[in-house]
Amino acid sequence: MPIWIVTHSDSLCKFLLPLLIGFSAAQGRHALNLIAALLVCGTLKHRTLAALTRLLRVPHADQYAAADFFRASPWEPGPVQHALTVFLLQTVAQIQARTGWRLLFVSVDDALCRKDMATHALEAVSLFYDHVFQRRQKGRYTNASHYVSLHLQLGLVQFALAWRLYLKRSQVKLLNRTRHQKGLPPLVFRKQTTLVEEMLAEIAPHLPAQCKVYVLYDVWYDGKQLHHFIRTHGWHWICGTRSNRVVNARPLCQWWIHLGQQRIQHVCVRSATRSHTYLVRHVTGRLRHYPDPVVALISKWDRRDRYPAYFLCSDVSLSVRTILKYYGYRWQAEVDNWFLKERFGLADYRLHSVDATRRWHTLVFAAYAFIQYRRIVPLLKNPTATLPGVHEALAQHQTEQMRQAVCYIAALARQGQSDQHILAELMPT
């Protein structure tokens, strides 16, 4: 049975409405309607505007008006993104003051919103390299849109904090030709590392000053520019790296044999379902064009592993076990990406323009932020509270919406409405 939205949740209105900067009353209603529908659409295969609108039993719910809200309505996603990010960081600061947690982790990640290979009319969609072979459609390239995001973790608090849509240089060049003809402002190409630096600069003034910050990212972002940028803020970084990275004038791929006299450390890494013990050796040295010493780790599944994993850390005071433990916190970014794409429909947009796609992303991230915020609300009252999972917080919100629908049906019945009238009210043909 679908969950019909007959009235909006008070907690959702209280969370969302202050963040809709510059919205008119009609625009605010559309945003609230769509986010409310995204929160209860768990049984839908595709979160299209038509499917979301069928869940709404509130005034002014229309799929064509919703399409115009993304396509032609004059609102910018930037102020909403910034207001949402600042609100979440203020909440993090309040929780940090109450709990005293001092370790804060910011994970950098990027993901693809996959589309069919025949999709060609969506401006944000292009062929991107896909390192997840199981999802490839043709060779190693996937027809998709690409976004970069930051994920924050402070103790039990976890937020998908900031995001940017990434466009290739060829996409920007092609789109600017038509945008000039339509009188739209030109797009500016930015590298992924530049987008990451912009997001880190945006959140830097709002992070709790008492926390020690570690920025976590994988091999695709390993580079001196991002390393220097992070250290200028007084933070540390931990990243995956390539085998040809040079430490103390020697590639990392040669260090395992060179450290033959060093005792191998056995580090057990546990996941939700299993655990595995890795064989690790480490060396402290210097990188090219980077002034401070770093710790480099070489990790193998077993002694015969021919393709070890390599990691770098700017904090030389950490032990090998702690570095791998901290780097493992990046997994939460993958969990957030799964929820955003599979449960909240981040990849289900059917919008032609880049601007409309950014607006869709903004509402989807806002819906997910509401659930993450609702999950950690008990910490604002009790620092030792036990927090539910994201799926439990989402189920709780859906239960509240279903109760409102049941109460609405009961109220119609008490008013003497016939069965035909109630069915016409809730299930129009």
C-alpha positions in Angstrom: 0.0 0.0 0.0 1.4 3.4 -0.9 1.9 6.1 1.8 -0.2 9.0 0.8 0.8 12.5 2.0 -2.4 14.2 3.2 -0.5 16.8 5.3 3.1 17.7 5.7 5.1 16.6 8.8 5.7 19.4 11.3 9.3 18.2 11.8 10.0 18.4 8.0 8.5 21.9 7.7 10.5 23.1 10.7 13.7 21.7 9.1 13.2 22.7 5.5 11.3 26.0 5.3 14.1 28.1 6.9 16.6 26.7 4.3 14.6 27.8 1.2 16.4 31.1 0.7 14.6 33.4 -1.8 11.7 31.1 -2.5 8.2 32.3 -3.1 5.2 30.7 -1.4 4.5 28.6 -4.5 8.1 27.5 -4.9 8.3 26.6 -1.2 5.2 24.4 -1.6 6.7 22.6 -4.6 9.9 21.9 -2.8 8.1 20.7 0.3 5.8 18.5 -1.8 8.7 16.8 -3.7 10.9 16.3 -0.7 8.0 14.8 1.3 7.3 12.4 -1.6 10.9 11.4 -1.8 10.9 10.4 1.9 8.0 8.0 1.5 8.5 6.6 -2.0 10.4 3.4 -0.8 8.3 1.0 -3.0 8.8 3.0 -6.2 11.1 1.6 -8.8 11.8 5.0 -10.4 11.3 8.4 -8.6 9.9 10.3 -11.5 7.9 13.5 -11.1 4.7 11.7 -12.2 5.3 8.9 -9.7 6.1 11.3 -6.8 3.0 13.4 -7.6 0.8 10.3 -7.3 1.7 10.1 -3.6 0.6 13.6 -2.8 -2.9 14.4 -1.6 -2.3 18.0 -0.8 -3.4 21.1 -2.8 -1.4 22.3 -5.8 0.3 19.0 -6.4 0.8 18.7 -10.2 3.5 16.9 -12.1 3.6 19.6 -14.8 3.9 22.3 -12.3 6.7 20.3 -10.6 8.5 20.0 -14.0 8.3 23.8 -14.5 9.6 24.2 -10.9 12.9 22.5 -12.0 12.9 23.7 -15.6 11.7 27.3 -15.7 11.2 28.5 -12.1 13.8 31.3 -11.2 15.5 29.9 -8.2 19.2 29.0 -7.6 20.3 25.9 -5.8 23.5 27.5 -4.5 21.9 29.5 -1.6 19.9 26.4 -0.5 23.0 24.3 -0.6 25.0 26.8 1.5 22.2 27.3 4.0 21.8 23.5 4.4 25.5 23.0 4.9 25.8 25.8 7.5 22.8 24.4 9.4 24.3 20.9 9.5 27.6 22.3 10.7 26.0 24.3 13.4 24.3 21.2 14.6 27.6 19.4 14.6 29.1 22.2 16.7 26.3 21.9 19.2 26.7 18.1 19.5 30.5 18.5 19.8 30.1 21.0 22.7 27.8 18.5 24.5 29.7 15.3 23.9 33.3 16.5 23.9 34.2 14.4 20.8 37.5 15.7 19.3 38.1 13.7 16.2 36.3 14.9 13.0 36.6 13.1 9.7 35.7 14.6 6.3 35.6 12.1 3.5 35.9 13.1 -0.1 34.2 10.9 -2.7 32.7 11.0 -6.1 30.1 8.8 -7.8 28.2 8.3 -11.0 24.5 8.5 -11.6 24.2 5.9 -14.3 21.9 6.3 -17.3 21.2 4.0 -20.2 23.8 4.1 -23.1 21.1 5.5 -25.4 20.5 8.6 -23.2 21.8 11.7 -25.1 19.3 14.5 -24.5 20.3 15.2 -20.8 23.0 17.9 -20.7 24.6 16.6 -17.4 25.1 13.1 -18.9 28.2 12.0 -20.7 30.6 9.1 -20.8 32.8 8.8 -17.7 35.4 6.3 -16.7 33.9 3.7 -14.4 36.4 1.9 -12.1 33.5 -0.4 -10.8 33.7 -3.1 -13.4 30.5 -4.7 -12.4 28.6 -1.6 -13.5 30.3 -1.0 -16.8 28.1 -0.8 -19.9 30.7 -0.5 -22.7 34.3 -1.1 -21.9 35.2 0.9 -18.8 33.0 3.9 -19.5 29.5 4.6 -18.3 26.9 7.0 -19.6 26.2 9.0 -16.4 26.3 12.2 -14.6 29.1 12.8 -12.1 29.1 14.5 -8.7 31.7 15.1 -6.0 30.7 15.2 -2.4 31.9 15.7 1.2 30.8 13.4 4.0 31.4 14.3 7.7 31.7 12.0 10.7 32.0 13.1 14.3 31.6 10.2 16.7 28.1 8.8 15.9 27.2 11.9 13.8 27.3 11.4 10.0 26.2 13.8 7.3 26.4 14.0 3.6 27.6 17.6 3.9 28.3 19.2 0.5 28.2 18.3 -3.1 29.0 19.6 -6.6 28.0 18.5 -10.1 31.1 17.8 -12.2 31.2 18.4 -15.9 34.0 17.5 -18.3 35.8 20.2 -20.1 34.3 19.0 -23.4 30.8 19.1 -21.9 31.3 22.7 -20.7 32.6 23.8 -24.1 29.7 22.2 -25.9 27.0 23.5 -23.6 28.3 27.0 -23.6 27.6 27.3 -27.3 23.9 26.8 -26.8 23.7 28.7 -23.5 25.1 31.8 -25.2 22.3 31.6 -27.8 19.7 31.3 -25.0 21.1 34.2 -23.0 22.1 32.0 -20.1 25.3 32.6 -18.1 28.3 30.5 -19.3 29.4 27.4 -17.4 33.0 27.4 -16.0 35.0 24.2 -16.0 36.5 23.1 -12.7 38.6 20.1 -12.0 37.5 17.7 -9.4 40.2 18.8 -7.0 39.1 22.4 -7.5 35.6 21.4 -6.6 36.9 19.7 -3.4 38.9 22.7 -2.4 35.8 25.0 -2.9 33.7 22.7 -0.6 36.4 22.5 2.0 36.9 26.3 2.0 33.1 26.6 2.4 32.9 24.4 5.5 36.2 25.5 7.1 34.9 28.5 9.0 32.1 26.5 10.6 34.0 23.4 11.8 34.4 23.1 15.6 37.7 24.7 16.6 38.2 22.0 19.3 38.3 19.2 16.8 41.3 17.6 15.1 40.3 17.2 11.5 41.3 14.4 9.1 40.4 14.6 5.4 40.1 11.2 3.8 40.2 10.5 0.1 41.2 7.8 -2.4 43.9 7.6 -5.0 42.1 9.8 -7.5 42.6 12.9 -5.4 46.2 12.2 -4.3 48.2 15.3 -5.4 50.4 18.0 -3.9 47.8 20.8 -4.6 45.2 19.2 -2.4 47.7 18.1 0.2 49.0 21.7 0.6 45.5 23.1 0.7 44.5 20.8 3.6 47.6 21.5 5.6 47.1 25.3 5.2 43.9 24.9 7.3 45.8 23.0 10.0 44.1 19.7 9.1 45.7 16.3 8.3 45.0 14.1 5.4 45.0 10.3 4.8 44.7 9.0 1.3 45.2 6.0 -0.9 48.0 6.3 -3.4 49.6 4.7 -6.4 52.5 2.3 -6.5 54.8 4.7 -8.4 54.5 7.4 -5.7 58.1 8.3 -4.7 58.9 8.5 -1.0 62.6 9.2 -0.1 63.6 9.0 -3.7 62.2 5.4 -4.0 58.9 4.3 -5.6 56.5 2.7 -3.1 56.4 -0.5 -5.2 60.0 -1.1 -4.2 59.7 -0.4 -0.5 58.2 -3.8 0.6 61.4 -5.6 -0.4 63.6 -2.8 0.8 62.0 -3.1 4.2 62.7 -6.8 4.4 64.3 -6.4 7.8 61.2 -4.7 9.2 58.8 -6.9 11.1 55.5 -7.2 9.3 52.5 -5.9 11.3 49.3 -7.8 11.3 46.3 -5.4 11.2 42.8 -6.8 11.6 40.2 -4.8 9.8 36.5 -5.6 10.7 33.5 -4.8 8.7 29.8 -5.4 9.5 29.9 -9.0 8.3 33.5 -10.2 8.5 37.0 -9.3 9.3 40.4 -9.8 7.6 44.0 -9.5 8.8 46.3 -7.5 6.5 50.1 -7.6 6.4 51.5 -4.1 6.6 54.9 -2.4 6.4 55.5 1.3 6.7 58.1 3.9 6.1 58.3 7.6 7.2 59.8 9.9 4.6 59.2 12.9 2.3 57.4 13.3 -0.9 58.5 15.4 -3.9 57.4 19.1 -3.6 55.9 18.5 -0.2 57.8 19.9 2.8 56.5 17.8 5.7 57.3 14.2 6.5 54.6 11.6 5.7 53.9 8.0 6.7 53.6 5.5 3.8 51.9 2.1 4.3 52.2 -0.9 2.1 49.3 -3.4 2.8 48.9 -6.9 1.4 46.2 -9.5 1.7 48.8 -12.2 2.2 52.5 -12.7 1.5 51.8 -13.8 -2.1 49.7 -10.7 -2.9 51.3 -9.1 -6.0 49.1 -6.0 -6.0 49.3 -4.4 -2.5 47.4 -1.3 -1.5 49.4 1.9 -0.7 48.4 4.7 1.7 49.8 8.0 2.8 49.2 10.0 6.0 50.4 13.5 6.9 50.2 12.8 10.7 53.4 10.9 11.5 52.3 10.6 15.2 49.6 8.0 14.3 50.3 4.3 14.5 49.8 2.0 11.5 46.7 0.4 13.0 45.2 3.8 13.7 45.9 5.1 10.1 44.1 2.1 8.6 41.3 2.5 11.1 40.8 6.1 10.3 40.9 5.5 6.5 38.2 2.9 6.9 35.8 5.6 8.0 35.6 6.5 4.2 33.1 3.6 3.9 30.4 5.8 5.3 30.6 7.9 2.1 29.8 4.8 0.1 26.8 4.1 2.3 25.6 7.6 1.8 26.0 7.3 -2.0 23.9 4.1 -1.9 21.1 5.8 0.0 21.1 8.8 -2.2 21.0 6.9 -5.5 19.1 3.7 -4.7 16.7 5.0 -2.0 16.2 8.7 -2.7 16.5 8.7 -6.5 19.5 10.9 -7.1 20.0 9.2 -10.4 16.3 9.1 -11.4 16.0 12.6 -12.8 14.5 13.2 -16.3 15.6 16.8 -16.7 17.2 18.2 -19.8 19.3 21.2 -18.6 22.2 21.2 -16.2 20.5 23.8 -14.0 17.5 21.6 -13.6 19.7 18.6 -12.7 21.5 20.7 -10.0 18.1 21.6 -8.6 17.0 18.0 -8.5 20.3 17.1 -6.7 19.7 19.9 -4.2 16.3 18.6 -3.2 17.5 14.9 -3.0 20.4 15.9 -0.7 18.0 18.0 1.4 15.7 15.0 1.9 18.6 12.8 2.9 20.0 15.5 5.2 16.6 15.7 7.0 16.7 11.9 7.8 20.3 12.2 9.0 19.4 15.2 11.1 16.4 13.4 12.5 18.6 10.5 13.4 21.0 12.5 15.6 18.4 14.8 17.3 18.5 12.7 20.5 22.1 13.7 21.0 21.1 17.4 21.3 19.2 16.4 24.5 21.2 13.5 25.8 24.9 13.1 24.9 24.8 9.4 25.8 21.7 8.6 23.7 21.6 5.6 21.5 21.0 6.5 17.9 18.9 4.6 15.4 20.2 3.7 11.9 19.4 5.8 8.9 16.9 3.2 7.7 15.2 3.2 11.1 14.9 7.0 11.1 13.4 6.8 7.6 10.9 4.1 8.6 9.9 6.2 11.6 9.1 9.2 9.4 7.1 7.0 7.0 5.1 5.6 9.9 4.2 9.1 11.0 3.0 9.9 7.5 0.9 6.7 7.3 -0.7 7.5 10.6 -1.7 11.0 9.3 -3.2 9.3 6.2 -5.2 6.8 8.4 -6.4 9.6 10.7 -7.5 11.6 7.6 -9.5 8.7 6.3 -11.1 8.2 9.7 -12.0 11.9 9.8 -13.7 11.7 6.5 -15.7 8.6 7.7 -16.7 10.4 10.8 -18.0 13.3 8.7 -20.4 10.8 7.0 -18.6 10.7 3.7 -19.4 7.7 1.5 -16.9 5.0 0.5 -17.1 6.3 -3.1 -16.2 9.9 -2.0 -13.3 8.7 0.2 -11.9 6.5 -2.7 -12.3 9.5 -5.1 -10.5 11.7 -2.6 -7.5 9.3 -2.1 -7.4 7.3 -5.3 -8.6 9.5 -8.2 -8.8 7.9 -11.6 
